């Protein structure tokens, strides 16, 4: 009897690919720490169902179409696994369909992608290799996979089998969870519906697998309609109208009147590295010194969504919350805004935005005019001197910026965006000056991060010295803050904050310092009350002697209003934390308010969850209203509100 050849055994390729697909799903969840899985049996069943849906239809196709179909499906599956793995490795969240429109930003992140790639990714290429090998070793003179074409009856029964498999698999999922279909597709007819629905990415991927999640997210994004209704607009108008007349001056009002405004957004600067040393050397000596020359906020938090740096800019400049699942800088660049630069132009300021990246990055060239920047200076206007850096170095950026700043007419607002401490935090060897001992238990990326922060701190120190030498320091209000965390886990190794009892917030805690040399702010004062990027706009304009507009959602960090920080998951609608001096709320992955915890931070005791209910409802209303403002371009209608 003739033994079957390799090519004739390829009849079993689709089923083998299904088995490999299930294994890939299990390994993916294990490698991103979504184990143990309480629904493992269901997870395997759902993965098998999707595998049959993806690879099974190949048996219905003609002999020359089959391999092309299988190869395309295998490549798409591998692309999902690899892209989601890399994305989760850095952001600890899963890539969503809405991010596909930002694929043009990937070029700037190539170094980070390469740094995150591991040999584990080869597992997600096995399916492609199997199809390629099957094609290469198929026998001539037969169907390319050695299959006999299915008869009409065979195709009928194969189709029925695929349909039954899908019905059983997804039917079981939806009957076990009444919200199962909604959680995968989460369609919404209005933005209000979308804002009222929450889900946890991690729970969903753990339940159905990352490929199921990704396909469902694409379908859901096509089904969603995110229009703002008249009812939504009326809700926003009513909420903003309530702010009218609420302004009252405090002792700091106008203390920086007539001064220039210099805002420095410091890339990936975490609170954890402040006042810390490595082998006796300060990590951030210049930032430490600056924190003692003015107001230093050590309980301050980033507010970002999928856009990270771009979202930090957006929130700070507009005092609007970051959007979930989309980036305002790209999707809503042509809205009507009354951003901080536009507000200051109305007060007679000249406004400048300076950064060392290309003008198209994060669509800055398009949105900056809408925000009120009269002049934008980008990479094209700088000459690299430190040529070993992958991007324009902070030293080159600051030294050439000061040459331009000396010529700015007064008063001016200048926003500076740094770059050297951007992931993957690679600093050339000859610029590394932080002595990190070999036996310090840090990962390679954490070591790189500390080196990059130390370098960027030195560049900032030189810039501050240049401001003083050119008589710009004592005539300016200087604001320095970290845009977002580093995503390196460095806060678990250095600088555990005494003002932050919540570990899930520590990586989002960034320093803020406000300096006005020769004024009442020139004395050292550490402020422990909570704040975020949302609050910078009103804080700055009041220091400059102006009443803030009423179409903003932040609070003056130096005012009498109760400070509050509200954070939500960047990719869902779940409120994760609310911080005030008297109450703190911590949410859960379910997004259900009653399943969270409420605490009195001063006493450190848990209190009944309903004591946080009014706080939660008020903050949810603010977040939803902010979303409506951006998605519905409502400021075009509401700028008549004082």
C-alpha positions in Angstrom: 0.0 0.0 0.0 1.3 3.4 -1.0 1.8 5.8 1.9 0.2 9.1 1.6 2.6 11.8 0.6 3.0 15.1 2.4 0.8 16.8 -0.2 -2.0 14.4 0.1 -2.1 14.8 3.8 -2.6 18.6 3.4 -6.3 17.8 3.4 -6.1 18.4 7.1 -4.4 21.8 6.8 -7.5 23.9 7.7 -8.1 21.8 10.8 -4.5 22.0 11.8 -4.6 25.7 11.4 -7.6 25.9 13.7 -5.7 23.9 16.4 -2.7 26.3 16.0 -5.0 29.2 16.2 -6.4 28.0 19.5 -2.9 27.5 20.9 -1.8 31.0 19.7 -4.8 32.5 21.5 -3.9 30.7 24.7 -0.3 31.8 24.5 -1.2 35.3 23.7 -3.3 35.7 26.8 -0.6 34.1 28.9 2.1 36.4 27.6 0.1 39.5 28.3 -0.8 38.2 31.8 -4.5 37.6 31.2 -4.3 34.3 33.1 -5.6 32.4 34.9 -8.8 32.4 32.8 -11.9 31.6 34.7 -13.6 30.8 31.4 -10.9 28.7 29.9 -13.2 26.0 28.4 -15.5 28.7 26.9 -12.4 30.5 25.7 -11.1 27.4 23.9 -14.5 26.8 22.4 -14.9 30.4 21.1 -11.3 30.3 19.7 -12.1 27.1 17.9 -15.3 28.5 16.5 -13.6 31.6 15.1 -10.8 29.4 13.7 -13.3 27.3 11.8 -15.1 30.5 10.6 -11.8 31.8 9.3 -10.0 28.8 7.9 -13.0 26.5 7.2 -14.4 28.3 4.1 -11.2 27.3 2.2 -12.7 23.8 1.6 -15.5 25.4 -0.4 -13.1 27.2 -2.8 -11.5 26.1 -6.1 -8.1 24.4 -6.0 -6.1 27.4 -7.0 -8.0 29.9 -4.8 -7.7 27.9 -1.6 -4.0 28.5 -0.9 -4.4 32.2 -1.6 -7.4 32.4 0.7 -5.6 30.5 3.5 -2.5 32.7 3.1 -4.4 35.9 3.3 -6.4 34.7 6.4 -3.2 33.5 8.0 -1.4 36.8 7.4 -4.3 38.8 8.8 -4.5 36.6 11.9 -0.7 37.0 12.4 -0.9 40.7 11.9 -3.6 41.0 14.6 -1.7 38.9 17.1 1.6 40.7 16.5 0.2 44.3 16.5 -1.9 43.7 19.5 1.0 42.1 21.4 3.3 45.0 20.7 0.7 47.6 21.5 -0.2 45.9 24.8 3.4 45.5 25.7 3.8 49.3 25.7 0.4 50.7 26.5 -1.1 47.9 28.6 -4.2 48.2 26.5 -5.5 46.7 23.2 -5.4 48.4 19.8 -8.8 49.4 18.5 -10.1 49.9 15.0 -10.3 53.7 15.4 -6.5 53.7 15.7 -6.1 52.5 12.1 -6.6 56.1 11.0 -3.4 57.0 12.9 -1.2 54.5 11.1 0.7 57.4 9.7 2.1 58.1 13.1 3.8 54.7 13.3 7.0 55.8 11.6 8.0 57.9 14.6 7.6 54.8 16.8 9.7 52.4 14.8 12.5 52.3 17.4 10.0 51.5 20.2 8.4 48.7 18.1 11.8 47.1 17.5 12.7 47.4 21.2 9.5 45.6 22.2 9.8 42.8 19.6 10.7 39.4 21.1 11.3 35.9 19.8 7.8 35.0 21.1 6.4 36.8 18.1 7.6 33.9 15.9 4.8 31.8 17.4 2.3 34.0 15.6 4.0 33.4 12.3 3.6 29.6 12.4 0.3 29.6 10.6 1.8 31.5 7.7 4.7 29.2 7.5 2.4 26.1 7.4 0.5 27.5 4.4 3.7 28.4 2.6 5.3 25.0 3.2 2.1 23.3 2.1 2.2 25.1 -1.2 5.8 24.4 -1.8 5.5 20.7 -1.2 2.2 20.1 -3.0 2.4 17.5 -5.8 2.3 18.5 -9.4 -0.6 17.2 -11.5 -3.1 17.3 -8.6 -5.1 19.9 -6.8 -2.5 22.3 -5.4 -3.2 21.0 -1.9 -3.8 17.4 -3.0 -7.5 17.8 -2.3 -10.3 16.4 -4.4 -12.8 19.1 -5.2 -15.9 18.8 -3.0 -19.1 17.7 -4.6 -22.2 19.9 -4.5 -23.4 17.8 -1.5 -20.0 18.0 0.1 -20.0 21.8 -0.1 -23.6 21.9 1.3 -22.7 19.8 4.3 -19.4 21.8 4.8 -21.4 25.0 4.7 -23.9 23.7 7.2 -21.1 22.5 9.5 -19.5 26.0 9.5 -22.8 27.7 10.2 -23.7 25.3 13.0 -20.2 25.8 14.5 -20.7 29.5 14.5 -24.2 29.3 15.9 -23.2 27.0 18.7 -20.1 29.0 19.6 -21.5 32.5 19.6 -24.9 31.3 20.7 -23.3 29.9 23.8 -21.4 33.1 24.5 -24.5 35.3 24.1 -26.7 33.0 26.2 -24.2 32.8 29.0 -23.9 36.6 29.0 -26.9 38.7 28.2 -24.7 41.6 27.2 -22.3 39.4 25.2 -23.1 40.7 21.8 -23.1 44.3 23.0 -19.7 43.8 24.6 -18.2 42.6 21.4 -19.8 45.0 18.9 -20.9 47.8 21.4 -23.0 49.5 18.7 -24.6 52.8 19.6 -27.2 54.9 17.8 -26.3 58.1 19.6 -23.2 59.3 21.4 -25.3 59.3 24.6 -25.7 55.5 24.2 -22.0 55.1 23.6 -21.2 57.1 26.7 -23.5 55.1 28.9 -22.0 51.8 28.0 -18.8 50.6 29.5 -16.7 47.5 29.1 -13.2 46.3 30.1 -10.9 45.4 27.2 -8.9 43.0 29.4 -12.0 41.1 30.5 -13.3 40.9 26.9 -10.0 39.6 25.5 -9.7 37.2 28.3 -13.2 35.9 27.5 -13.2 35.7 23.7 -9.6 36.1 22.6 -7.8 39.0 20.9 -8.7 38.1 17.3 -12.4 37.8 18.2 -12.1 41.1 20.0 -10.3 42.8 17.1 -12.8 41.6 14.5 -15.7 42.6 16.7 -14.2 46.0 17.3 -13.9 46.6 13.6 -17.5 45.6 13.0 -18.7 47.7 16.0 -16.8 50.8 14.7 -18.7 50.5 11.4 -22.0 50.2 13.2 -21.5 53.0 15.6 -23.1 56.4 14.9 -21.5 59.1 17.2 -23.7 62.1 16.4 -24.7 64.5 19.1 -28.4 65.0 19.5 -30.3 68.1 20.3 -30.9 66.7 23.7 -27.2 66.2 24.2 -26.5 69.8 23.1 -29.2 71.2 25.5 -27.6 69.2 28.4 -24.2 70.8 27.6 -25.6 74.3 27.3 -27.4 73.9 30.7 -24.2 72.6 32.4 -22.0 75.4 31.0 -24.6 78.0 31.9 -24.3 76.9 35.5 -20.7 78.0 35.5 -21.6 81.6 34.6 -20.7 83.9 37.5 -18.9 81.2 39.5 -15.5 83.0 39.2 -14.0 84.6 42.3 -10.5 86.0 42.5 -8.0 84.4 45.0 -4.8 85.8 46.5 -2.7 84.6 43.5 -5.0 86.4 40.9 -2.9 88.6 38.6 0.4 87.9 40.4 2.0 87.3 36.9 0.0 90.0 35.1 1.7 91.2 31.9 4.4 88.5 31.9 5.3 86.3 29.0 4.0 82.7 29.3 6.5 79.8 28.7 4.9 76.3 28.8 7.2 73.3 28.7 5.6 69.9 28.1 8.3 67.5 29.2 8.1 64.1 27.4 7.4 61.0 29.6 8.4 62.8 32.9 7.1 60.8 35.9 6.7 62.1 39.4 8.6 59.0 40.6 12.0 60.2 39.4 11.8 63.6 41.2 14.2 64.0 44.1 15.7 60.6 43.5 19.3 59.5 43.1 21.2 56.7 41.4 24.5 55.8 43.0 24.6 59.2 44.6 23.7 61.2 41.5 20.4 63.1 41.2 18.3 61.9 38.3 16.7 65.3 37.8 18.9 67.9 39.5 17.6 70.8 37.5 14.0 70.0 37.8 14.5 69.5 41.5 16.1 73.0 41.8 13.2 74.5 39.7 10.6 72.9 42.0 12.1 75.0 44.8 11.8 78.2 42.9 8.0 78.3 42.7 4.9 76.2 43.2 5.4 72.5 43.0 2.4 70.2 42.6 3.4 66.6 43.6 -0.1 65.1 43.5 -0.8 66.0 39.8 -1.9 63.6 37.1 -1.8 63.2 33.4 -5.0 63.1 31.4 -4.5 61.3 28.2 -6.3 58.9 25.8 -5.0 57.0 22.8 -3.1 60.0 21.6 -0.8 60.3 24.7 1.4 63.4 24.0 -1.2 64.9 21.6 -3.9 64.3 24.2 -1.9 65.9 26.9 -1.5 69.0 24.7 -5.2 69.0 23.9 -6.4 68.7 27.5 -4.0 71.3 28.8 -4.8 73.8 26.1 -8.6 73.4 26.1 -9.4 72.2 29.6 -11.5 69.5 27.9 -11.3 65.8 28.8 -9.4 63.5 26.4 -11.6 61.4 24.2 -11.8 57.6 24.5 -11.1 55.5 21.4 -10.1 58.5 19.3 -7.6 61.4 19.1 -9.0 64.9 19.0 -5.9 66.3 17.3 -6.7 64.2 14.3 -10.4 63.6 14.2 -11.6 67.0 15.4 -8.8 69.3 14.2 -11.1 71.7 12.5 -13.5 72.3 15.3 -14.1 75.7 16.9 -12.1 75.9 20.1 -11.4 78.6 22.7 -8.1 77.2 23.6 -5.6 78.9 25.8 -3.6 80.4 22.9 -6.7 81.7 21.3 -7.8 83.2 24.6 -4.5 84.9 25.1 -4.5 86.3 21.5 -7.8 88.0 22.6 -5.8 89.6 25.5 -3.0 90.9 23.2 -0.5 88.1 23.4 1.5 86.7 20.5 1.3 82.9 20.4 4.0 80.4 19.4 4.2 76.6 19.3 7.7 75.0 19.1 8.5 71.4 18.8 11.3 69.3 17.3 9.1 66.9 15.3 7.7 67.2 11.8 4.8 69.6 11.5 2.5 66.8 10.4 3.1 64.6 13.4 -0.2 64.2 15.3 -1.7 66.6 12.8 -0.3 69.6 14.6 0.0 71.6 11.4 -3.8 71.5 11.0 -5.0 71.8 14.6 -2.6 74.5 15.8 -4.3 77.3 13.9 -7.7 76.2 15.3 -6.2 76.4 18.8 -5.0 79.9 18.3 -1.3 79.5 17.6 -0.2 82.3 15.3 3.2 80.8 14.6 4.3 77.2 14.6 7.9 76.2 14.6 8.8 72.5 13.9 11.7 70.2 13.0 12.0 71.8 9.6 13.2 75.0 11.2 16.0 73.4 13.4 19.5 72.3 12.5 20.7 69.1 14.2 24.0 69.5 15.8 24.0 66.5 18.1 23.7 64.2 15.0 23.9 60.9 16.9 20.3 61.3 18.2 17.5 59.7 16.2 15.4 62.8 16.6 16.3 66.5 17.3 18.0 66.4 20.6 16.6 68.5 23.5 19.9 70.4 23.7 19.6 71.4 20.0 15.9 72.2 20.5 16.3 74.4 23.5 19.5 76.2 22.4 18.0 77.1 19.0 14.6 78.0 20.6 16.2 80.6 22.9 17.7 82.3 19.8 14.2 82.7 18.4 12.5 83.5 21.7 14.8 86.6 22.2 13.1 88.1 19.1 9.5 87.5 20.2 7.4 90.6 20.9 6.0 90.9 24.4 3.8 89.6 25.8 4.0 86.2 24.2 2.9 82.7 24.9 5.4 80.0 23.8 4.6 76.3 24.1 7.7 74.0 24.0 7.4 70.2 23.5 10.5 68.1 24.3 11.5 64.9 22.6 14.7 63.3 24.0 12.9 61.3 26.7 10.5 59.7 24.3 10.4 56.0 24.0 12.4 53.9 23.4 14.6 56.3 25.4 17.8 55.8 23.5 20.5 58.3 24.3 23.9 58.1 22.5 26.7 56.7 24.6 28.7 59.9 24.7 25.6 61.7 26.1 25.0 59.2 28.9 26.1 60.7 32.2 24.0 58.9 34.8 26.0 56.2 36.6 23.6 53.3 36.8 25.1 50.3 38.6 25.0 47.0 36.7 23.4 45.2 39.7 20.4 47.6 39.9 17.3 45.5 39.2 16.1 47.4 36.2 15.1 46.4 32.7 17.0 47.7 29.7 14.2 50.1 28.9 14.0 51.4 32.5 17.8 52.1 32.4 17.3 53.8 29.1 14.5 55.8 30.5 16.5 57.1 33.5 19.4 58.0 31.1 17.0 59.9 28.8 15.4 61.8 31.7 18.8 62.7 33.1 19.9 64.0 29.7 16.7 66.0 29.1 16.9 67.5 32.6 20.4 68.8 31.8 19.2 70.3 28.5 16.3 72.0 30.4 18.8 73.3 32.9 20.8 74.9 30.1 17.7 76.4 28.7 16.7 78.0 32.1 20.2 79.4 32.4 19.8 80.9 28.9 16.5 82.5 29.9 18.1 84.1 32.9 21.1 85.3 30.8 18.8 86.9 28.3 16.6 88.6 30.9 13.6 86.4 30.0 13.3 84.4 33.2 12.2 87.1 35.6 9.6 88.5 33.1 7.9 85.2 32.5 5.4 82.8 34.0 7.0 79.4 33.4 5.0 76.2 33.6 6.7 72.8 33.4 4.8 69.5 33.5 5.2 65.9 32.4 2.9 65.0 29.6 2.3 61.4 30.6 4.0 58.4 32.2 6.8 56.4 30.7 5.0 53.0 30.4 8.1 51.4 31.8 7.0 50.5 35.3 9.8 52.7 36.7 7.5 54.0 39.5 7.5 50.5 41.0 11.3 50.8 41.5 11.9 54.4 42.4 10.1 57.2 44.1 7.0 55.5 45.5 4.9 58.6 46.3 3.7 59.3 49.8 0.8 61.3 48.4 -0.5 58.5 46.2 -2.1 55.6 47.9 -3.3 54.1 44.7 -0.8 52.0 42.8 -2.8 52.1 39.6 -2.3 55.9 39.5 1.3 56.1 40.3 2.5 55.6 36.7 0.2 58.5 35.7 1.5 60.9 38.4 3.6 63.6 36.8 5.2 66.7 38.2 4.0 70.2 37.7 5.8 73.4 38.6 4.8 77.0 38.1 7.5 79.6 38.5 7.3 83.4 38.3 10.7 84.8 39.3 10.6 87.9 41.5 7.0 87.5 42.4 5.0 86.0 45.2 5.4 82.6 43.5 9.2 82.7 43.8 9.1 81.1 47.2 9.1 77.3 47.5 5.7 75.8 48.2 4.7 72.2 47.7 1.0 71.7 47.0 -0.4 68.2 47.7 -4.0 68.7 46.6 -4.9 66.7 43.5 -4.9 68.2 40.1 -4.5 67.3 36.4 -3.9 68.7 32.9 -7.5 69.8 32.9 -6.8 72.4 35.5 -3.8 74.2 34.0 -5.8 76.5 31.7 -7.8 78.2 34.4 -4.8 78.3 36.7 -2.6 80.0 34.2 -5.1 82.6 33.0 -6.0 83.7 36.6 -2.3 84.0 37.4 -2.0 86.3 34.4 -4.9 88.4 35.7 -7.8 87.2 33.5 -11.1 85.6 34.4 -11.2 82.2 32.8 -13.9 81.5 30.1 -16.9 79.5 31.2 -16.6 76.9 28.5 -13.9 74.9 30.2 -14.1 71.9 32.6 -11.0 72.4 34.8 -10.6 74.2 38.1 -8.0 76.7 39.2 -5.4 74.7 41.2 -4.9 77.7 43.5 -8.6 78.6 43.9 -11.2 77.9 46.5 -13.2 75.3 44.6 -12.8 71.7 45.8 -10.0 70.1 43.7 -11.0 67.0 41.9 -9.2 64.6 39.5 -11.3 62.2 37.4 -9.7 59.6 35.3 -11.2 57.0 33.0 -9.8 54.2 30.9 -8.4 55.6 27.7 -10.2 53.0 25.6 -13.5 52.5 27.3 -16.0 54.7 29.2 -15.1 53.3 32.6 -14.3 55.9 35.3 -11.3 54.4 37.1 -10.5 57.0 39.8 -11.9 60.1 41.3 -9.7 62.0 43.8 -10.7 64.9 46.1 -9.1 65.9 49.4 -12.1 64.4 51.3 -13.3 61.5 49.2 -11.7 59.1 46.7 -13.5 56.6 44.4 -11.9 53.6 42.7 -13.8 51.9 40.0 -13.6 48.3 38.8 -13.3 46.7 35.3 -17.0 46.1 35.2 -17.7 49.9 35.1 -20.6 49.4 37.6 -20.5 52.2 40.2 -21.7 50.0 43.1 -18.8 47.6 42.6 -16.2 50.3 43.2 -14.9 51.5 46.6 -15.3 54.8 48.4 -12.7 56.1 50.9 -11.9 59.0 53.1 -8.3 59.6 52.3 -7.3 61.6 55.3 -8.6 59.0 57.7 -7.7 56.1 55.3 -11.0 54.4 55.9 -13.5 52.8 53.6 -17.0 54.3 53.7 -20.3 53.2 52.2 -20.1 53.4 48.4 -23.2 55.7 48.2 -21.2 58.4 49.9 -19.4 58.8 46.6 -22.5 58.7 44.5 -23.1 62.5 44.1 -19.4 63.0 43.3 -19.5 60.2 40.7 -22.6 61.5 39.0 -21.3 65.0 38.8 -18.0 63.9 37.3 -19.7 61.6 34.8 -21.9 64.5 33.7 -18.8 66.6 33.2 -17.0 64.0 31.2 -20.0 63.3 29.0 -20.6 67.0 28.4 -16.9 67.5 27.4 -17.2 64.6 25.0 -20.3 66.2 23.4 -18.6 69.5 23.1 -15.8 68.0 21.0 -17.7 65.4 19.0 -20.5 67.8 18.2 -18.3 70.9 17.7 -20.7 72.6 20.2 -18.4 75.5 21.0 -19.4 76.9 17.6 -22.8 77.3 19.1 -21.9 78.1 22.7 -19.2 80.7 22.5 -21.7 83.3 23.3 -21.8 82.0 26.8 -19.6 84.4 28.9 
